[in-house]
Amino acid sequence: MIAGLGMDIVKTERIKMLLEKNGVAFLHKILAEDEIKEYSSFPLIAAEKIAGKWAAKEAVAKALGCGFGENCAIKDIHILHNSDHAPIVTLSGEAEKYAGKLGVEKIFLTITHEKEYAAATAILEK
Ligand SMILES: CC(C)(COP(=O)(O)OP(=O)(O)OC[C@H]1O[C@@H](n2cnc3c(N)ncnc32)[C@H](O)[C@@H]1OP(=O)(O)O)[C@@H](O)C(=O)NCCC(=O)NCCS
């Protein structure tokens, strides 16, 4: 049964500016350690990929209905990739507890990005 739906769109230029201004510190602010570790094996971190990840995290937060705050930190939402490079979502911390209370068993996520925008949609199943 569907327990939640969320989507988000992010302007790549906004992420590009934050990356240029704050560099790696910005990545550490929004990405969990496992996400940073996965990126370190990629040859290039494009702003549009980070924009896609940001959109994905917002889409999951919307689907959960918590937004970013005391019930869900941006780094509680982990977006990694399977061997086909499809995105996979796991939760930790308060977000994991929040999803547990909702009875969420699985999160479906899709991400897309072009030069100017990135977007993502998340569906929660219980
Ligand atoms: C998967 C594919 C259709 C993506 O289309 P695209 O127009 O190149 O890229 P988009 O901007 O729309 O989407 C990119 C995002 O798709 C997601 N994605 C990549 N491979 C995926 C896959 N196999 N399944 C689901 N999602 C995938 C990723 O989240 C990626 O963004 P990220 O790397 O920043 O996380 C394309 O890369 C492709 O055809 N790959 C070849 C083989 C393949 O994996 N086919 C899928 C099964 S038939």
The ligand as a MOL file (V3000), in Angstrom:
LIG
                    3D

  0  0  0     0  0            999 V3000
M  V30 BEGIN CTAB
M  V30 COUNTS 48 50 0 0 0
M  V30 BEGIN ATOM
M  V30 1 C 19.2650 4.6320 -17.0340 0
M  V30 2 C 19.1590 5.6590 -18.1590 0
M  V30 3 C 17.8830 5.4050 -18.9540 0
M  V30 4 C 19.1130 7.0840 -17.5330 0
M  V30 5 O 18.6850 8.0580 -18.4760 0
M  V30 6 P 19.4370 9.4300 -18.7560 0
M  V30 7 O 18.5710 10.2670 -19.6050 0
M  V30 8 O 20.8050 9.1240 -19.2050 0
M  V30 9 O 19.6360 10.1400 -17.3610 0
M  V30 10 P 18.6420 10.9750 -16.3930 0
M  V30 11 O 19.2130 12.3210 -16.1770 0
M  V30 12 O 17.2240 10.9390 -16.8040 0
M  V30 13 O 18.7750 10.1460 -15.0450 0
M  V30 14 C 19.9950 10.0020 -14.4010 0
M  V30 15 C 19.6840 9.2690 -13.1210 0
M  V30 16 O 19.0260 8.0420 -13.4350 0
M  V30 17 C 19.2690 7.1390 -12.3850 0
M  V30 18 N 19.6560 5.8710 -12.9850 0
M  V30 19 C 20.8020 5.5530 -13.5930 0
M  V30 20 N 20.7780 4.2710 -13.9880 0
M  V30 21 C 19.5860 3.7690 -13.6100 0
M  V30 22 C 18.9630 2.4950 -13.7280 0
M  V30 23 N 19.5900 1.4690 -14.3160 0
M  V30 24 N 17.7240 2.3210 -13.2220 0
M  V30 25 C 17.0930 3.3450 -12.5960 0
M  V30 26 N 17.6340 4.5830 -12.4540 0
M  V30 27 C 18.8610 4.7890 -12.9700 0
M  V30 28 C 20.3820 7.7180 -11.5080 0
M  V30 29 O 19.7920 8.1740 -10.3040 0
M  V30 30 C 20.9020 8.8770 -12.3350 0
M  V30 31 O 21.3190 9.9830 -11.5930 0
M  V30 32 P 22.5650 9.9190 -10.5890 0
M  V30 33 O 23.6270 9.1140 -11.2620 0
M  V30 34 O 22.9550 11.3460 -10.4160 0
M  V30 35 O 22.0310 9.2930 -9.3390 0
M  V30 36 C 20.3890 5.5970 -19.0930 0
M  V30 37 O 21.5400 5.9110 -18.3220 0
M  V30 38 C 20.6000 4.2250 -19.7630 0
M  V30 39 O 19.9380 3.9110 -20.7090 0
M  V30 40 N 21.5810 3.4690 -19.2930 0
M  V30 41 C 21.9770 2.2450 -19.9960 0
M  V30 42 C 21.6820 0.9300 -19.3690 0
M  V30 43 C 20.7030 0.8670 -18.2750 0
M  V30 44 O 21.1030 0.9620 -17.1150 0
M  V30 45 N 19.4030 0.7010 -18.5690 0
M  V30 46 C 18.3630 0.5900 -17.5750 0
M  V30 47 C 17.6440 -0.7330 -17.6160 0
M  V30 48 S 16.8940 -1.0760 -19.1410 0
M  V30 END ATOM
M  V30 BEGIN BOND
M  V30 1 1 1 2
M  V30 2 1 2 3
M  V30 3 1 2 4
M  V30 4 1 2 36
M  V30 5 1 4 5
M  V30 6 1 5 6
M  V30 7 2 6 7
M  V30 8 1 6 8
M  V30 9 1 6 9
M  V30 10 1 9 10
M  V30 11 2 10 11
M  V30 12 1 10 12
M  V30 13 1 10 13
M  V30 14 1 13 14
M  V30 15 1 14 15
M  V30 16 1 15 16
M  V30 17 1 15 30
M  V30 18 1 16 17
M  V30 19 1 17 18
M  V30 20 1 17 28
M  V30 21 1 18 19
M  V30 22 1 18 27
M  V30 23 2 19 20
M  V30 24 1 20 21
M  V30 25 1 21 22
M  V30 26 2 21 27
M  V30 27 1 22 23
M  V30 28 2 22 24
M  V30 29 1 24 25
M  V30 30 2 25 26
M  V30 31 1 26 27
M  V30 32 1 28 29
M  V30 33 1 28 30
M  V30 34 1 30 31
M  V30 35 1 31 32
M  V30 36 2 32 33
M  V30 37 1 32 34
M  V30 38 1 32 35
M  V30 39 1 36 37
M  V30 40 1 36 38
M  V30 41 2 38 39
M  V30 42 1 38 40
M  V30 43 1 40 41
M  V30 44 1 41 42
M  V30 45 1 42 43
M  V30 46 2 43 44
M  V30 47 1 43 45
M  V30 48 1 45 46
M  V30 49 1 46 47
M  V30 50 1 47 48
M  V30 END BOND
M  V30 END CTAB
M  END
